Amino acid sequence: MKILKRILFVILGLIALLLIVALFVKKDYAITKEVVINKPVVEVFNYVRYLKNQDNYSIWNQIDPGMKKVYTGTDGTIGFIYAWDSKNKNAGKGAQEIKAIDENKRVDVEIRFEKPMEGTNQASVITTPIDSNKTKVEWGFYGKSPYPFNLMNLCMDALVGSDLQTNLENLKKVLEK
């Protein structure tokens, strides 16, 4: 019985410690990754502005090739919505909507997740010319986590950052073919 009490106290202590740590962790997070693509900025931008093209380089879009996809509006323009619904819990259900476009510079997207967890995040793809045939592409993912879930912000870069970098490397391969 004493062992069970000690185990219970240790578990409660760990939970209390995590809750205390969460008090000091920022609620906002921002993850950005980048790659240099050997193509002119106009060519790169004109590819990344279309959400449907993510099927060619985003590992998230490739989790379930059979997922249901619904498109609303004109791709590559403000207001276009790309919605998905998958039975695969890793893909889940949600939608992306183009919220802003700064021609040849930036596309801002709102991502609304429904399953497996509800949430709304922002993403941006920024294209910056390095020279006439090289473009830096930065993909950012931004959000906010309420207490005590903000504790997860400590590992968001590990959870999402590697996927963003893989997506950018895939984009580079597609565009440099």
ZAMARGU-4260 file (C-alpha; in steps of 0.2 Angstrom, whole numbers, plus 5000, padded with zeros to 4 digits):
<rodrens>
0) 5000/5000/5000 | 5014/5012/5004 | 5022/5009/4987 | 5005/5014/4978 | 5004/5030/4989
5) 5022/5034/4984 | 5018/5031/4965 | 5002/5041/4967 | 5012/5056/4975 | 5025/5055/4961
10) 5012/5055/4948 | 5003/5070/4956 | 5020/5079/4958 | 5024/5077/4940 | 5007/5083/4935
15) 5009/5098/4947 | 5026/5102/4940 | 5020/5101/4922 | 5005/5113/4926 | 5017/5125/4934
20) 5029/5125/4919 | 5015/5128/4908 | 5012/5144/4917 | 5028/5151/4910 | 5027/5144/4892
25) 5021/5156/4879 | 5004/5153/4872 | 5009/5158/4854 | 5020/5148/4843 | 5029/5151/4826
30) 5038/5138/4816 | 5047/5143/4800 | 5058/5133/4789 | 5066/5138/4772 | 5074/5132/4757
35) 5082/5139/4742 | 5075/5134/4725 | 5085/5136/4709 | 5071/5145/4699 | 5065/5163/4697
40) 5053/5170/4710 | 5039/5172/4698 | 5040/5153/4693 | 5041/5148/4711 | 5027/5159/4717
45) 5015/5154/4703 | 5017/5136/4709 | 5015/5138/4728 | 5000/5150/4727 | 4989/5136/4721
50) 4984/5125/4735 | 4980/5110/4724 | 4999/5109/4720 | 5002/5104/4738 | 4997/5086/4733
55) 5013/5086/4723 | 5025/5090/4738 | 5016/5090/4755 | 5018/5075/4765 | 5002/5079/4774
60) 4992/5079/4758 | 5000/5062/4754 | 4995/5053/4770 | 4979/5047/4762 | 4979/5047/4743
65) 4960/5042/4744 | 4954/5056/4755 | 4939/5066/4750 | 4944/5083/4744 | 4932/5097/4740
70) 4937/5114/4732 | 4927/5130/4733 | 4932/5145/4723 | 4946/5148/4711 | 4963/5141/4716
75) 4977/5153/4718 | 4965/5167/4723 | 4959/5175/4740 | 4944/5165/4747 | 4949/5148/4738
80) 4945/5134/4750 | 4953/5117/4750 | 4944/5105/4761 | 4949/5087/4765 | 4941/5072/4775
85) 4950/5056/4778 | 4946/5041/4788 | 4965/5040/4792 | 4967/5049/4809 | 4984/5056/4804
90) 4976/5066/4790 | 4959/5070/4799 | 4947/5083/4793 | 4949/5101/4789 | 4951/5115/4777
95) 4963/5128/4771 | 4958/5145/4765 | 4968/5158/4756 | 4966/5174/4766 | 4979/5185/4758
100) 4991/5186/4743 | 5005/5198/4740 | 5009/5195/4722 | 5026/5186/4720 | 5030/5188/4738
105) 5017/5180/4750 | 5002/5168/4752 | 4993/5168/4769 | 4982/5153/4773 | 4970/5149/4787
110) 4970/5131/4792 | 4955/5125/4801 | 4956/5107/4809 | 4940/5098/4813 | 4947/5080/4817
115) 4956/5072/4826 | 4957/5089/4836 | 4948/5106/4833 | 4959/5121/4830 | 4964/5135/4819
120) 4981/5140/4813 | 4989/5152/4801 | 5002/5147/4788 | 5012/5158/4776 | 5023/5154/4761
125) 5035/5168/4758 | 5045/5169/4742 | 5060/5181/4741 | 5072/5182/4726 | 5090/5179/4729
130) 5095/5183/4712 | 5086/5181/4695 | 5087/5162/4696 | 5086/5158/4714 | 5072/5160/4726
135) 5071/5158/4745 | 5055/5150/4751 | 5050/5151/4769 | 5035/5141/4775 | 5028/5147/4792
140) 5015/5139/4803 | 5008/5150/4817 | 4996/5147/4831 | 4990/5149/4849 | 4988/5135/4862
145) 4977/5138/4878 | 4984/5134/4895 | 4989/5120/4899 | 4990/5114/4881 | 5003/5127/4878
150) 5015/5115/4886 | 5015/5107/4869 | 5023/5123/4861 | 5039/5117/4869 | 5040/5103/4856
155) 5030/5110/4841 | 5045/5113/4831 | 5050/5095/4833 | 5032/5089/4829 | 5028/5101/4814
160) 5045/5108/4809 | 5052/5092/4802 | 5037/5090/4791 | 5038/5108/4785 | 5056/5105/4780
165) 5052/5089/4771 | 5038/5098/4762 | 5050/5112/4756 | 5063/5099/4751 | 5050/5090/4741
170) 5044/5107/4733 | 5062/5110/4728 | 5063/5093/4719 | 5047/5096/4710 | 5052/5113/4704
175) 5070/5109/4700 | 5065/5094/4689
</rodrens>
